[in-house]
Amino acid sequence: MSSDTTQTDTTDDQQTDPDKQVLTGHDVAEALLEEWRFVLGRLHARFRTGDFSTGARLVAAIADAADAVDHHPDVDLRYPHVDVVLSSHDVGGITRRDLRLAATITDLAGQVGAEPAPHEVQALEWALDTPDPSRIKPFWAAVLGLDPSAGKDDEVLDGDGRSALWFQRSTDSAADGAADGATDSAATGSDGGNADRAGTSGQRFHLDVTVPPELAEKRVRVAVEAGGTLVNDGYAPAFWVLADAEGNHACVCTWLGRDGSATAPPADEA
């Protein structure tokens, strides 16, 4: 899982302006915003509108409220729902400005009859194992049409400052084995001895699924019931490592347990 925020150097502002102090997940939880969830360093909400015109009215109301306070969320309008994501881009995290606007948006949703659906909130990230992120980051930024200089050395950011891909450090041997398999596959037109399968020569990509903490254990349970295997729960509630029937890994993640009390496992575990 990538770092939750891309923080700007605004230390002086944060010390003098309460509205620029970055809040933690625990701070957000104490605000009792029942309709919102803290996911990957941002506030997320989904409001079920039932039809497109109701969603459009809600989006218009959100736009007016955002303009009034000069603080603007990301909004995604779909036929049955509206997704809203809040963060303070100037400090790279959640602030009191976001909490206030979140409360306003919740009220606006109620006025148009939209129903909150916090249990449907989640965020997806792709991670790539590599012993040397700096060696491959320029390639992946180029393929994705993104700026290789943006973000930290271990991530490629999209135009909105979100992680499009992050790099998890692995051992040289794991990376070399997968690279050799890929070369064999390209040369022979075969699958290189199942080089892309985790159980045979090492998985390079894995998916991180970040969910609200109250949903994580159920998500892990239904994945196991669907034929998966629990590989590692030693870092829960920060994340659980799962594998499908062919050994391909994925992580179910939450914001909990990321205060330094737990350390990340070796790359071959996640």
C-alpha positions as CSV (number, residue, x, y, z in Angstrom):
1,M,0.0,0.0,0.0
2,S,1.4,3.4,-0.9
3,S,1.7,6.3,1.4
4,D,-1.7,7.8,2.2
5,T,-0.8,11.4,1.3
6,T,1.5,13.4,-0.9
7,Q,2.3,16.2,1.5
8,T,3.6,19.7,0.6
9,D,6.1,21.4,2.8
10,T,3.7,23.7,4.7
11,T,4.9,23.2,8.3
12,D,4.8,26.9,9.2
13,D,1.2,27.2,8.0
14,Q,0.1,24.1,9.8
15,Q,1.5,25.4,13.1
16,T,-0.3,28.8,12.8
17,D,-3.5,27.9,10.9
18,P,-5.8,25.3,12.5
19,D,-7.5,24.8,9.1
20,K,-4.2,23.6,7.6
21,Q,-3.4,21.0,10.2
22,V,-3.5,17.5,8.7
23,L,-5.8,15.2,10.6
24,T,-5.3,11.5,11.3
25,G,-7.8,8.7,10.7
26,H,-8.5,8.8,14.5
27,D,-9.3,12.6,14.2
28,V,-11.7,11.9,11.4
29,A,-13.4,9.1,13.3
30,E,-13.9,11.4,16.3
31,A,-15.7,13.8,14.0
32,L,-18.5,11.2,13.8
33,L,-19.2,11.7,10.1
34,E,-21.2,8.5,9.7
35,E,-21.7,8.9,6.0
36,W,-18.0,9.3,5.2
37,R,-15.0,7.0,5.4
38,F,-11.2,7.7,5.6
39,V,-9.6,5.8,2.8
40,L,-6.0,6.3,1.5
41,G,-5.7,9.7,3.3
42,R,-8.9,11.1,1.8
43,L,-12.6,11.4,2.8
44,H,-14.8,9.2,0.6
45,A,-18.6,9.1,0.4
46,R,-21.1,7.5,-1.9
47,F,-24.7,8.8,-2.1
48,R,-27.3,6.6,-3.9
49,T,-29.5,8.9,-6.0
50,G,-31.5,6.3,-7.9
51,D,-31.5,8.3,-11.2
52,F,-29.3,10.6,-13.2
53,S,-31.2,13.8,-12.8
54,T,-31.2,13.6,-9.0
55,G,-27.5,13.0,-9.1
56,A,-27.0,16.0,-11.3
57,R,-29.0,18.2,-8.9
58,L,-26.8,17.0,-6.0
59,V,-23.6,17.7,-8.0
60,A,-24.8,21.2,-8.8
61,A,-25.6,21.8,-5.1
62,I,-22.1,20.5,-4.2
63,A,-20.5,22.8,-6.7
64,D,-22.3,25.9,-5.3
65,A,-21.3,24.9,-1.7
66,A,-17.7,24.3,-2.8
67,D,-17.4,27.6,-4.6
68,A,-18.8,29.4,-1.6
69,V,-16.0,28.2,0.6
70,D,-13.3,28.0,-2.2
71,H,-12.7,24.3,-1.3
72,H,-13.5,21.8,-4.1
73,P,-14.0,18.0,-3.9
74,D,-13.6,15.4,-6.6
75,V,-17.1,14.3,-7.7
76,D,-18.0,11.4,-9.9
77,L,-21.6,11.3,-11.2
78,R,-23.1,8.0,-12.3
79,Y,-26.6,7.0,-13.1
80,P,-27.4,5.4,-9.7
81,H,-25.0,7.3,-7.4
82,V,-22.6,10.1,-6.8
83,D,-19.1,9.6,-5.3
84,V,-17.4,12.4,-3.5
85,V,-13.8,12.6,-2.4
86,L,-12.4,15.3,-0.2
87,S,-8.9,16.4,0.7
88,S,-6.9,19.5,1.2
89,H,-4.4,19.5,-1.7
90,D,-2.4,22.4,-0.3
91,V,-1.3,20.3,2.7
92,G,-1.7,16.8,1.2
93,G,-4.2,15.4,3.7
94,I,-7.5,15.9,5.5
95,T,-8.2,19.1,7.4
96,R,-11.0,20.7,9.2
97,R,-12.1,22.3,6.0
98,D,-12.8,18.9,4.6
99,L,-14.8,17.9,7.7
100,R,-17.0,21.0,7.4
101,L,-17.6,20.6,3.7
102,A,-18.4,16.9,4.2
103,A,-21.1,17.8,6.7
104,T,-22.5,20.3,4.3
105,I,-22.5,17.8,1.4
106,T,-24.3,15.2,3.6
107,D,-27.0,17.8,4.3
108,L,-27.3,18.5,0.6
109,A,-27.6,14.8,-0.2
110,G,-30.5,14.6,2.3
111,Q,-32.3,17.5,0.7
112,V,-32.4,15.7,-2.7
113,G,-33.3,12.4,-1.1
114,A,-30.0,10.6,-1.7
115,E,-29.1,7.8,0.6
116,P,-25.5,7.4,1.9
117,A,-23.8,4.1,1.2
118,P,-20.5,4.1,3.1
119,H,-20.3,0.3,3.0
120,E,-19.7,0.6,-0.8
121,V,-16.6,2.8,-0.5
122,Q,-13.2,1.4,-1.4
123,A,-10.0,2.3,-3.3
124,L,-7.8,0.2,-5.5
125,E,-4.0,0.5,-6.0
126,W,-1.6,-1.5,-8.1
127,A,1.8,-2.4,-6.7
128,L,4.8,-3.7,-8.5
129,D,7.7,-5.6,-6.8
130,T,11.1,-4.3,-7.8
131,P,14.6,-4.2,-6.2
132,D,15.2,-0.8,-7.8
133,P,12.2,1.6,-8.2
134,S,14.3,4.3,-9.8
135,R,15.3,2.0,-12.6
136,I,11.7,1.3,-13.8
137,K,9.8,4.4,-12.7
138,P,10.5,6.4,-15.8
139,F,9.2,3.6,-18.0
140,W,5.9,3.2,-16.1
141,A,5.4,7.0,-16.0
142,A,5.9,7.1,-19.8
143,V,3.5,4.2,-20.5
144,L,0.9,5.8,-18.3
145,G,1.5,9.3,-19.8
146,L,2.4,10.8,-16.5
147,D,5.2,13.0,-15.0
148,P,8.1,10.8,-13.8
149,S,9.2,13.7,-11.5
150,A,6.0,13.8,-9.5
151,G,5.7,12.1,-6.2
152,K,8.1,10.0,-4.2
153,D,10.7,7.6,-5.7
154,D,8.5,4.6,-5.0
155,E,5.3,5.8,-6.8
156,V,3.9,7.2,-10.0
157,L,1.2,9.8,-9.5
158,D,-1.7,10.7,-11.7
159,G,-2.7,14.2,-12.6
160,D,-4.7,14.5,-9.4
161,G,-1.8,13.6,-7.2
162,R,-3.1,10.0,-6.6
163,S,-1.1,6.9,-6.8
164,A,-1.4,5.3,-10.2
165,L,1.2,2.7,-9.4
166,W,3.6,2.2,-6.4
167,F,6.7,0.1,-6.1
168,Q,7.3,-2.4,-3.4
169,R,11.0,-3.3,-2.8
170,S,11.7,-6.9,-3.4
171,T,14.8,-9.1,-3.5
172,D,17.0,-9.2,-6.6
173,S,16.5,-12.9,-7.0
174,A,12.7,-12.6,-7.1
175,A,12.8,-9.8,-9.7
176,D,15.5,-11.6,-11.8
177,G,13.5,-14.8,-11.9
178,A,10.4,-13.0,-13.1
179,A,12.4,-11.1,-15.7
180,D,14.0,-14.2,-17.0
181,G,10.6,-15.8,-17.3
182,A,9.3,-12.8,-19.2
183,T,12.3,-13.0,-21.6
184,D,11.7,-16.7,-22.2
185,S,8.1,-16.0,-23.0
186,A,8.9,-13.2,-25.5
187,A,11.4,-15.4,-27.2
188,T,9.4,-18.6,-27.5
189,G,5.8,-17.2,-27.7
190,S,4.9,-19.4,-24.8
191,D,4.0,-18.4,-21.2
192,G,7.7,-19.0,-20.1
193,G,6.7,-21.7,-17.8
194,N,3.8,-19.7,-16.3
195,A,6.1,-16.8,-15.5
196,D,3.2,-14.6,-14.8
197,R,1.8,-16.9,-12.1
198,A,2.7,-16.2,-8.5
199,G,2.9,-19.8,-7.5
200,T,5.6,-20.8,-10.0
201,S,8.1,-18.0,-10.5
202,G,7.1,-15.1,-8.4
203,Q,4.3,-12.6,-8.8
204,R,5.4,-9.0,-9.7
205,F,2.1,-7.2,-9.6
206,H,-0.4,-7.3,-6.8
207,L,-3.6,-5.4,-6.0
208,D,-4.3,-3.5,-2.8
209,V,-7.9,-3.1,-1.9
210,T,-8.4,-0.4,0.8
211,V,-11.7,-0.5,2.6
212,P,-13.3,1.0,5.7
213,P,-12.0,-0.9,8.8
214,E,-15.4,-2.3,9.7
215,L,-15.6,-4.1,6.4
216,A,-12.1,-5.6,6.2
217,E,-12.6,-8.8,8.1
218,K,-15.8,-9.6,6.2
219,R,-14.0,-8.9,2.9
220,V,-11.2,-11.3,3.9
221,R,-13.7,-14.0,5.0
222,V,-15.8,-13.9,1.7
223,A,-12.6,-14.0,-0.3
224,V,-11.5,-17.2,1.5
225,E,-15.0,-18.7,1.1
226,A,-14.7,-17.9,-2.6
227,G,-11.6,-20.2,-2.9
228,G,-8.9,-18.0,-1.6
229,T,-6.2,-18.6,1.0
230,L,-5.3,-16.3,3.9
231,V,-1.5,-16.0,3.4
232,N,-0.7,-13.6,6.3
233,D,-2.8,-11.8,8.9
234,G,0.2,-10.8,11.1
235,Y,-0.1,-7.1,10.1
236,A,-3.9,-6.8,10.5
237,P,-5.7,-4.5,10.8
238,A,-3.3,-2.6,8.5
239,F,-3.6,-5.3,5.9
240,W,-4.3,-9.0,5.2
241,V,-2.5,-10.9,2.5
242,L,-4.7,-13.2,0.4
243,A,-4.1,-15.5,-2.5
244,D,-6.3,-17.0,-5.2
245,A,-6.4,-20.7,-6.2
246,E,-3.3,-20.1,-8.4
247,G,-1.3,-18.3,-5.8
248,N,-1.8,-14.7,-7.1
249,H,-1.7,-12.3,-4.2
250,A,-3.8,-9.3,-3.2
251,C,-4.0,-7.3,0.0
252,V,-7.1,-6.1,1.9
253,C,-6.0,-2.9,3.6
254,T,-7.3,-0.3,6.1
255,W,-6.0,2.9,7.6
256,L,-5.7,1.3,11.0
257,G,-2.3,0.1,12.4
258,R,-0.2,2.5,10.2
259,D,1.3,4.5,13.1
260,G,4.6,2.8,13.1
261,S,3.5,0.0,15.5
262,A,3.6,-2.5,12.6
263,T,6.3,-3.0,10.0
264,A,5.8,-4.2,6.4
265,P,6.5,-7.8,5.5
266,P,9.0,-8.8,3.0
267,A,7.9,-8.3,-0.6
268,D,7.4,-12.0,-1.3
269,E,4.7,-12.0,1.4
270,A,2.7,-9.1,0.0
